[in-house]
């Protein structure tokens, strides 16, 4: 009966504990990386708009900047209204991808407005590539989107100049090669970081599972030791009871025991005299 009770009281196997190292939340990354970068790009856009207010038609630039400002305000309210611990669903991932492409298009519009080939704002494409790497912990495909900056940059220069003659310009070639070198380096760095992060998460999950299994085994051993101790105490109690039943004379009067012993000693000579040799 005690064996069946001990088996029924054995701890059940609990599900593995979640790992302590977890991949970053998409919403948290958007708050920490995307929103500050977006507002920085918007501020630079307003500065370019103000600086080029006397150059050509200002209406298209105002419309583009106003549209990007509305998108920035809407995305800020969207990401800040979400719980930081919530998992990123398909809708959130699509919004993150589309918003990054909008960033690249807005930067290309700024390059077009700032003069095209002579504009130093192509550096913003590198900033956006860094942002993509920062968000790639939650969106692995995001690290490949910076490669779209190269063709879009060429499209912005084409739209600004009206032809493709800039492709033979030495300044463009050197700048374009440098841009691609930065993009490739940043993407490679992001890939390495994402790989190390996935390995850390996997190793930590295995470690937590092993710790949970060890804790279960320790609990089983502790219960077993406690059960054995209780059974030893019961066994000793049963031995004491059995010893008391086998020796009931231990509780008699000592004086009476002495008289019986002397009477027994007085009878011994009679018995021994009958066997005396003739």
Secondary structure, DSSP 8 states (H G I E B T S, - for coil): -HHHHHHHTS---------SS----HHHHIIIIIHHHHHHHHHHHHHHHHHTTTSS--HHHHHHHHHHHHHHHHHHHHHHTS-TTS---HHHHHHHHHHHHHHHHHHHHHHHHTTGGG-GGGHHHHHHHHHHHHHTTT-GGGGGGGGHHHHHHHHHHHHHHSSSGGGG-HHHHHHHHHHHHHHHHHHHHHHHHHHHHHHHHHHHHHHHHHHHHHHHHHHHHHHHHHHHHHHHHHHHHHHHHHHHHH-GGGGS-HHHHHHHHHHHHHHHHHHHHTT---
